[in-house]
Amino acid sequence: MVATSDVYTRVEAPPVAPHPYGLFAVAPPASPAETSWQMGVSWESWACIDPNTTTDPCIDGTTPAAKEFEQCPDTNYHKPITVFLGVKRSGGMGDADQLAAGALAGAEEFAVERFLWERMVADQAAVAASSVEMALALVEAELGAGYMGTGVIHMNRGVATLLGSRLVVKGSQLQTIAGTPVAAGAGYNLDLLGGTPGPVTIYGTGAVTIRRGVVDTSITWDRAINDELALAERTYVAGWDCFVVGRSASN
């Protein structure tokens, strides 16, 4: 006899809602019809070139310097990654591919955030700041001075909570009070986990662009134990334009 304490009725799991204010809220992924981008993309950017000024000699009597011409824009290179998730169904329920695709849909933003954060850290070491608030202010200032457009400030959700009074909600985005979009990424550096004080890190980059392909699913079987193995995967190319800066402070 089976005890009622061991009897359960299978129901649908709660729907998985994406984290609000994450990377995809700042840079919604595009899905171009042509697929050549899946080999990687590059572009030339003039957004990190400093402008110059001059004065008419009739105004101050000085001879202005010769006007300079830039011929070397920043070239950005970004290669693809594949985000994947596999599930195993014992006995084969016939819907493992749908289950894998659904699980991937709930996890892929996290995976892309983690990938981009690792690239930011590798490209530019974070410099110390006196406080979390100062780290945000310095990243905002340096991003404004180094990138001639609206960039993106990146921090994890715990840091965004610490800085709640310094951020505002505009539509589906978080922004600084100066209007720079903030990606509060669940997949960004997992500061604050463990409950002990430690450094928190904020990065600023040029505008972020994300391309992604279709979700591909495949099914194989482990016939020895009759397990159905389903894999869901999707190709991404994600990167930022020509500028990155990081600041870190103790919380």
N, C-alpha and C positions, 0 to 999 in steps of 0.2 A: 504494500500500500504506500502511496506517495502522500506525504504530509502536505496540507494546504500551504504551509510556510514555504514549501519548495515549488509551488505552482505559480507561474507568471504568464500573463497574456502579452504577446508581442505587439507593440504599437510603433507608430512612427516616432523617430527621434525628434527632439526639438529642432526647428530650423536653425541653420548656422548663418548668422548675419555677419557680414564683414565688419571688422573694427572700424568705427568712425574715425575720420581725420587722418587716415593712414596715407601711404605713398600714392595709392591709386586715386585718392581724392585730389591730390595735387597734380598728378600726371596720369590721367586716364589712359590705359593702354589702347593703342590703335592696332587694327588688324588689316594691313594693306592686302589687296587682292593679289598683287604680284608677290612673289616669294624670294626674290633675289636678296632681300635684306637679311634672310636667314643665314647667309654666309658671313654676316658682319656688316657694319655700316661705318662710314666716316663722313665728316663734313668740315669745311673751313669756317672758322668763326672770327669775326672782327670785334666781338663783344668784350674782349679783354685788352683792347688797344687803347692806350691813354690818348685823349684828345689834347690839342695844344691851343694856345691863344697867342695873339699878336696885337700890337697897337700901331695905328697909323703914325708915321713919323711927324706929321703935321700937328699931332696932338701933344706929344711930349718931346719932340726934337731928337729922339734917339733913332738909331738905325736898327730896324727889326732884324732878327736872325732869319736865315733862309728857311722857308717852309719845308717841313719834312714830309716824306711820302713813305708809307708803310707798304711793304711788299711780302711780308711773312706773317700771314694770319695764323692763329692757332688751329692746328689740325687735330680733330677729335677722332679716336678710333674705338669702336666697341664691338666685341665679339659675342656670339650667341651663347646662351646657357639653356639647358633643358631642365625644367622643373618636373619632377615625377613623383608619383605615389603609387605603391602597390598594395593590394589587399589579398588575403587568402580566405577562401570559404571552404570549410570542411564539408565534404559530401556534395558540394556543388548545388547552389540554390538557383542558378540560372540568371542572376542579376548582378554578378560580381563586377562586370564592366561598368554598369551604372553606379554602383557603390563607389568604385575607384574614382570615376569622373566627379562624383559629388564631393568626395573627400578632397580631391585635388582643388576643386573650386573654392573650398573653404580655407585652403592652406597656401595657395600660390602667392598671394600678396606678401605674406610673411616670408616666404622663401626669397622673393625678389628683394625685399627690404634687407634681409640678412646678407645677400650677395652684394648689394650696393654699399652697405655699411663696411663690409670687409674691404671693398675697393677704396673707399674714402680713407680708411685707416692706413692702408698700404700706400696710397698716393701722398698723404699729408699727415704727419704726426700732429696730434693736438697739442697746443701750447697752453701752459698753465694760466688760469685766471684766478682772481681773488675770491670770487663767489659765483654761484650759478647764474645770478642775475647779470653779473659783469660778463660772464662767458657769453650770454645771449647778446648783450649790448655790443661786445667786441666783434662777434660773428656778424651781426647786422651791419656794423660800421665797415668792417673789412670787405664784406660782400658788396656793399654799396660802392666802395672805392675801387674794387678790383674787377667788378663785372658791370658792364654798361647796360643793364637791363634788370628785369625782375627775376631774381634767383629763387632758391628754395632753402629753407632752414630745416635741418633734420635733427630729430631728437626722439628718444623713446618715450613711451606713454607715461612712465614714471616721472621723467624730467618735465614733461608737459604739465603734469599734475602739480609739481613743485612750482612751476612758473605760471600757474593758472591766472593770476592777477595781471600777468604781463602779456597775455594772449587774448585774442577775441575770436569769436565765431562769425564767419561770413559765409552763408549758404552751407555747403557741405565741407568747407575748409576751416582749419584753424589758421590764423594769421597773427603776425606781430602787430603791435599798435602802429607800426610804420607801414603796414600793408604787405609785408613779405609772407608768402604762403609757408606754412609750417607742416611738414610731414611728421606726424607723431606715430612712428612706426613700431608696431609690436615686435618686428623682427630686428630692429636696431639694437645696438649694444645693450645688453640686459643689465644696465645699471640698477641699483637699488634692490636687486634680488638678494635674498638671504637675510635682510633686515639689519645689516650692519652698515655703518657709514663708509663711504668710499667715493671715488671720483665719479662725477657725472660729465658726460661729453656731449657737445653740440657741434654739428658741422653745418657749413653753408656751402652751397654749390651754385653753379649756373643753372639755367633752366634744365629740367629733367625731361627726357623723352623715352617712351617705352613702346616697343612693338612686340606683338605676340601672334603666334599662329593658332591653328585650331587644336583642339584636344584630340589626341590620338589614343585609342584604347586597344589593348590586345589581351588575349586570354590563352593561357596554356594550362596543362593539367599535370599534376604529380600523380601518375596512375598507381604508384605503389601504395599510396594512402588515400587516393581518390579526392585530392584537394584541388580546387579550382583557383588558379593564380591569375589575377587581373592587374594590369598595369595601365595607368593613365599618365600621359605626359604632354607637355606643351613647350614649344620653343619660344624664348624671349630674347630680345636685344634691348638692354636698358643702359642708359648712361646719362651723363650731364655735360653741359656746355662749358668748357675751357677754364673753369675756376673752382677751387676747393680750398676751404679753410676750416680748421677745427680748434676749439677751445675746450679746456677741461678744468673742472673745479671740484672741491670737496663739498659734499652736501651737509 
